């Protein structure tokens, strides 16, 4: 499992999604209103998905008011 910590500069809608390295959508971890400040989201692909994901690099994209970030993470089952 991976814990993603992020900080939003202002209140607003936050969307945190995971993609594979080819850009295919995997899942949504956060999608809703958040107050400004630090937040965490947990991604545990072995528990949250109906199909097993292969080991490899995955991308997460955070979209928030006045802020967008894209980062890589490695999944090792």
DSSP file (Angstrom, degrees, kcal/mol; ACC not computed):
  #  RESIDUE AA STRUCTURE BP1 BP2  ACC     N-H-->O    O-->H-N    N-H-->O    O-->H-N    TCO  KAPPA ALPHA  PHI   PSI    X-CA   Y-CA   Z-CA
    1    1 A X              0   0    0      0, 0.0     2,-0.4     0, 0.0    43,-0.2   0.000 360.0 360.0 360.0 153.0    0.0    0.0    0.0
    2    2 A X  E     -A   43   0A   0     41,-2.5    41,-3.1     2,-0.0     2,-0.6  -0.987 360.0-149.2-128.1 134.9    1.1    3.6   -0.6
    3    3 A X  E     -A   42   0A   0     -2,-0.4     2,-0.6    39,-0.2    39,-0.2  -0.921  12.0-159.5-103.8 124.5    0.1    6.7    1.3
    4    4 A X  E     -A   41   0A   0     37,-3.4    37,-2.2    -2,-0.6     2,-0.5  -0.913   4.8-163.2-105.6 121.2    0.1    9.9   -0.8
    5    5 A X  E     +A   40   0A   0     -2,-0.6     2,-0.3    35,-0.2    35,-0.2  -0.885  15.7 169.0-104.8 133.6    0.3   13.1    1.2
    6    6 A X  E     -A   39   0A   0     33,-2.7    33,-3.2    -2,-0.5     2,-0.4  -0.968  24.1-144.7-142.6 158.4   -0.7   16.3   -0.5
    7    7 A X  E     -A   38   0A   0     -2,-0.3     2,-0.4    31,-0.2    31,-0.2  -0.989  10.2-153.6-127.1 128.0   -1.4   19.9    0.5
    8    8 A X  E     -A   37   0A   0     29,-2.6    29,-2.0    -2,-0.4    58,-0.1  -0.856   8.2-149.4-102.9 136.5   -4.0   22.1   -1.1
    9    9 A X  S    S+     0   0    0     -2,-0.4     2,-0.3    56,-0.3    27,-0.1   0.794  78.9  14.1 -75.0 -27.9   -3.5   25.9   -1.0
   10   10 A X  S    S-     0   0    0     55,-0.4    55,-0.2    25,-0.1    27,-0.1  -0.933  90.9 -85.3-141.0 163.0   -7.2   26.8   -0.9
   11   11 A X  S    S+     0   0    0     -2,-0.3     2,-0.3    25,-0.1    24,-0.2  -0.367  73.4  97.8 -62.9 148.1  -10.6   25.1   -0.2
   12   12 A X  E    S-B   34   0B   0     22,-2.3    22,-2.7    52,-0.0     2,-0.3  -0.941  72.1 -36.5 158.8-175.5  -12.1   23.4   -3.2
   13   13 A X  E     -B   33   0B   0     -2,-0.3     2,-0.4    20,-0.2    52,-0.4  -0.558  50.4-164.4 -77.2 133.7  -12.7   20.2   -5.2
   14   14 A X  E     -B   32   0B   0     18,-3.2    18,-2.2    -2,-0.3     2,-0.4  -0.958   7.4-172.5-120.4 136.3   -9.8   17.8   -5.2
   15   15 A X  E     -BC  31  63B   0     48,-2.5    48,-2.8    -2,-0.4     2,-0.5  -0.991   2.1-177.3-130.9 125.1   -9.4   14.9   -7.6
   16   16 A X  E     +BC  30  62B   0     14,-2.6    13,-3.2    -2,-0.4    14,-1.4  -0.968  12.8 174.9-124.9 114.2   -6.7   12.3   -7.2
   17   17 A X  E     -BC  28  61B   0     44,-2.2    44,-2.6    -2,-0.5     2,-0.4  -0.876  22.3-140.1-123.5 152.3   -6.5    9.6   -9.9
   18   18 A X  E     +BC  27  60B   0      9,-3.0     8,-3.0    -2,-0.3     9,-1.3  -0.911  21.5 179.1-112.5 138.5   -4.1    6.8  -10.7
   19   19 A X  E     -BC  25  59B   0     40,-3.1    40,-3.0    -2,-0.4     6,-0.2  -0.922  27.3-117.4-131.3 156.0   -3.0    5.8  -14.2
   20   20 A X  E >   - C   0  58B   0      4,-2.4     3,-2.1    -2,-0.3    38,-0.2  -0.365  45.8 -92.2 -83.0 176.7   -0.7    3.2  -15.6
   21   21 A X  T 3  S+     0   0    0     36,-0.7    37,-0.1     1,-0.3    -1,-0.1   0.682 126.5  59.6 -68.4 -15.6    2.4    4.3  -17.6
   22   22 A X  T 3  S-     0   0    0      2,-0.1    -1,-0.3     0, 0.0     0, 0.0   0.456 121.6-106.3 -86.8  -1.1    0.5    4.1  -20.8
   23   23 A X    <   +     0   0    0     -3,-2.1     2,-0.3     1,-0.3    -2,-0.1   0.555  69.9 147.5  89.9   8.4   -2.0    6.7  -19.5
   24   24 A X        -     0   0    0      1,-0.1    -4,-2.4     2,-0.0    -1,-0.3  -0.627  54.0-109.2 -81.2 134.7   -4.9    4.3  -18.9
   25   25 A X  E     +B   19   0B   0     -2,-0.3    -6,-0.2    -6,-0.2     3,-0.1  -0.356  38.9 171.9 -61.8 135.1   -7.1    5.2  -16.0
   26   26 A X  E     -     0   0B   0     -8,-3.0     2,-0.3     1,-0.4    -7,-0.2   0.760  55.8 -39.1-110.1 -53.9   -6.8    2.8  -13.0
   27   27 A X  E     -B   18   0B   0     -9,-1.3    -9,-3.0    22,-0.0     2,-0.5  -0.987  45.3-111.4-166.9 167.5   -8.8    4.3  -10.2
   28   28 A X  E     +B   17   0B   0     -2,-0.3   -11,-0.2   -11,-0.2     3,-0.1  -0.958  22.9 178.3-110.7 126.7   -9.9    7.4   -8.3
   29   29 A X  E    S+     0   0B   0    -13,-3.2     2,-0.4    -2,-0.5   -12,-0.2   0.796  72.6  17.2 -95.2 -35.3   -8.6    7.9   -4.8
   30   30 A X  E     +B   16   0B   0    -14,-1.4   -14,-2.6    11,-0.1    -1,-0.3  -0.999  56.7 158.2-139.1 138.3  -10.1   11.3   -4.0
   31   31 A X  E     +B   15   0B   0     -2,-0.4     2,-0.3   -16,-0.2   -16,-0.2  -0.551  47.8  61.3-159.9  88.8  -12.9   13.2   -5.6
   32   32 A X  E    S-B   14   0B   0    -18,-2.2   -18,-3.2    -2,-0.1     2,-0.3  -0.988  84.1 -42.1 174.8-176.0  -14.6   15.8   -3.5
   33   33 A X  E     +B   13   0B   0     -2,-0.3     2,-0.4   -20,-0.2   -20,-0.2  -0.536  50.5 178.4 -76.8 132.5  -14.4   19.0   -1.5
   34   34 A X  E     -B   12   0B   0    -22,-2.7   -22,-2.3    -2,-0.3     2,-0.1  -0.992  26.1-123.6-134.1 143.7  -11.4   19.5    0.8
   35   35 A X        -     0   0    0     -2,-0.4   -27,-0.2   -24,-0.2   -25,-0.1  -0.450  47.4 -83.7 -76.1 158.2  -10.4   22.3    3.0
   36   36 A X  S    S+     0   0    0    -27,-0.1     2,-0.3    -2,-0.1   -27,-0.2  -0.329  90.5  59.4 -60.0 143.8   -7.1   24.0    2.5
   37   37 A X  E    S-A    8   0A   0    -29,-2.0   -29,-2.6   -27,-0.1     2,-0.3  -0.852  90.5 -26.7 133.4-168.2   -4.3   22.1    4.2
   38   38 A X  E     +A    7   0A   0     -2,-0.3     2,-0.3   -31,-0.2   -31,-0.2  -0.644  56.1 170.5 -89.1 138.9   -2.5   18.7    4.3
   39   39 A X  E     -A    6   0A   0    -33,-3.2   -33,-2.7    -2,-0.3     2,-0.3  -0.921  18.0-146.3-139.5 162.2   -4.4   15.5    3.4
   40   40 A X  E     -A    5   0A   0     -2,-0.3     2,-0.3   -35,-0.2   -35,-0.2  -0.973   7.2-170.0-132.6 150.9   -3.6   11.9    2.8
   41   41 A X  E     -A    4   0A   0    -37,-2.2   -37,-3.4    -2,-0.3     2,-0.5  -0.991  14.8-142.9-135.2 143.0   -4.9    9.2    0.5
   42   42 A X  E     -A    3   0A   0     -2,-0.3     2,-0.6   -39,-0.2   -39,-0.2  -0.917   8.5-164.8-111.8 131.1   -4.1    5.5    0.6
   43   43 A X  E     +A    2   0A   0    -41,-3.1   -41,-2.5    -2,-0.5     2,-0.4  -0.961  15.7 165.7-114.8 116.4   -3.8    3.4   -2.5
   44   44 A X    >>  -     0   0    0     -2,-0.6     4,-2.0   -43,-0.2     3,-1.6  -0.804   9.8-176.7-127.3  88.3   -3.8   -0.4   -1.9
   45   45 A X  H 3> S+     0   0    0     -2,-0.4     4,-1.0     1,-0.3    -1,-0.1   0.760  78.6  61.9 -62.2 -26.2   -4.3   -2.0   -5.3
   46   46 A X  H 34 S+     0   0    0      1,-0.2    -1,-0.3     2,-0.1    31,-0.0   0.755 115.9  31.5 -72.4 -21.3   -4.5   -5.5   -4.0
   47   47 A X  H <4 S+     0   0    0     -3,-1.6    -2,-0.2     1,-0.1    -1,-0.2   0.727 119.2  49.0-103.0 -27.7   -7.6   -4.6   -1.9
   48   48 A X  H  < S+     0   0    0     -4,-2.0     2,-0.3     3,-0.0    -3,-0.2   0.580  98.5  67.8 -96.3  -9.8   -9.4   -2.0   -4.0
   49   49 A X     <  -     0   0    0     -4,-1.0     4,-0.1    -5,-0.2   -22,-0.0  -0.841  64.9-143.3-116.0 149.6   -9.5   -3.5   -7.5
   50   50 A X  S    S+     0   0    0     -2,-0.3     2,-0.3     2,-0.1    -1,-0.1   0.793  91.5  49.4 -76.6 -28.7  -11.3   -6.5   -8.9
   51   51 A X  S    S-     0   0    0     -6,-0.0     2,-0.3    -3,-0.0    -2,-0.1  -0.833  93.6-108.9-110.8 152.0   -8.4   -7.4  -11.1
   52   52 A X        -     0   0    0     -2,-0.3     2,-0.3     1,-0.0    -6,-0.1  -0.586  29.2-138.4 -79.4 136.2   -4.8   -7.8  -10.0
   53   53 A X        -     0   0    0     -2,-0.3    24,-0.1    -8,-0.1     2,-0.1  -0.717  18.6-118.5 -91.6 143.6   -2.4   -5.1  -11.3
   54   54 A X        -     0   0    0     -2,-0.3    21,-0.1     1,-0.1    -1,-0.1  -0.428  37.0 -93.7 -74.7 156.1    1.0   -6.1  -12.5
   55   55 A X  S    S+     0   0    0     -2,-0.1     2,-0.3    19,-0.1    21,-0.2  -0.345  77.4  89.3 -61.4 149.6    4.1   -4.7  -10.8
   56   56 A X  E    S- D   0  75B   0     19,-2.2    19,-3.3    -3,-0.1     2,-0.4  -0.958  75.2 -37.9 153.9-169.5    5.4   -1.6  -12.3
   57   57 A X  E     - D   0  74B   0     -2,-0.3   -36,-0.7    17,-0.2     2,-0.3  -0.719  49.1-175.4 -91.1 135.3    5.4    2.2  -12.4
   58   58 A X  E     -CD  20  73B   0     15,-3.3    15,-2.5    -2,-0.4     2,-0.4  -0.907  15.5-136.7-127.2 157.0    2.1    4.0  -12.0
   59   59 A X  E     -CD  19  72B   0    -40,-3.0   -40,-3.1    -2,-0.3     2,-0.4  -0.915  10.5-162.1-114.9 137.4    1.3    7.7  -12.2
   60   60 A X  E     -CD  18  71B   0     11,-2.6    11,-2.5    -2,-0.4     2,-0.5  -0.977   5.2-161.4-119.0 140.7   -0.9    9.7   -9.9
   61   61 A X  E     -CD  17  70B   0    -44,-2.6   -44,-2.2    -2,-0.4     2,-0.5  -0.974   0.9-161.3-123.4 124.6   -2.4   13.1  -10.8
   62   62 A X  E     -CD  16  69B   0      7,-3.1     7,-2.3    -2,-0.5     2,-0.5  -0.913   6.4-173.1-106.0 124.5   -3.7   15.6   -8.3
   63   63 A X  E     +CD  15  68B   0    -48,-2.8   -48,-2.5    -2,-0.5     2,-0.3  -0.981  19.4 148.6-119.6 121.7   -6.0   18.3   -9.5
   64   64 A X  E >   - D   0  67B   0      3,-2.9     3,-2.3    -2,-0.5   -50,-0.2  -0.928  57.2 -67.7-142.9 163.3   -7.0   21.0   -7.0
   65   65 A X  T 3  S-     0   0    0    -52,-0.4   -55,-0.4    -2,-0.3   -56,-0.3  -0.350 121.1  -2.4 -56.3 129.9   -7.9   24.7   -7.3
   66   66 A X  T 3  S+     0   0    0    -57,-0.1     2,-0.3   -58,-0.1    -1,-0.3   0.631 126.5  78.2  64.6  17.0   -4.8   26.7   -8.3
   67   67 A X  E <   +D   64   0B   0     -3,-2.3    -3,-2.9     2,-0.0     2,-0.3  -0.952  45.0 171.6-159.5 133.0   -2.7   23.5   -8.2
   68   68 A X  E     +D   63   0B   0     -2,-0.3     2,-0.3    -5,-0.2    -5,-0.2  -0.992  11.6 177.2-139.8 136.9   -2.0   20.4  -10.4
   69   69 A X  E     -D   62   0B   0     -7,-2.3    -7,-3.1    -2,-0.3     2,-0.4  -1.000  12.7-166.4-142.4 141.6    0.7   17.8   -9.8
   70   70 A X  E     +D   61   0B   0     -2,-0.3     2,-0.3    -9,-0.2    -9,-0.2  -0.997  18.2 169.1-128.5 128.6    1.7   14.5  -11.5
   71   71 A X  E     -D   60   0B   0    -11,-2.5   -11,-2.6    -2,-0.4     2,-0.3  -0.913  26.6-123.4-136.3 161.8    4.1   12.1   -9.8
   72   72 A X  E     +D   59   0B   0     -2,-0.3     2,-0.3   -13,-0.2   -13,-0.2  -0.733  23.8 179.4-102.7 153.9    5.3    8.5  -10.3
   73   73 A X  E     -D   58   0B   0    -15,-2.5   -15,-3.3    -2,-0.3     2,-0.5  -0.980  22.5-128.5-147.9 155.9    5.1    5.6   -7.9
   74   74 A X  E     -D   57   0B   0     -2,-0.3     2,-0.5   -17,-0.2   -17,-0.2  -0.903  14.1-155.4-110.5 131.6    6.2    2.0   -8.1
   75   75 A X  E     +D   56   0B   0    -19,-3.3   -19,-2.2    -2,-0.5     2,-0.5  -0.929  13.4 177.1-107.5 123.4    3.9   -0.9   -7.2
   76   76 A X              0   0    0     -2,-0.5   -22,-0.1   -21,-0.2    -2,-0.0  -0.936 360.0 360.0-125.3 105.8    5.5   -4.2   -6.1
   77   77 A X              0   0    0     -2,-0.5    -1,-0.1   -24,-0.1   -23,-0.0   0.508 360.0 360.0 -69.5 360.0    2.9   -6.8   -5.2
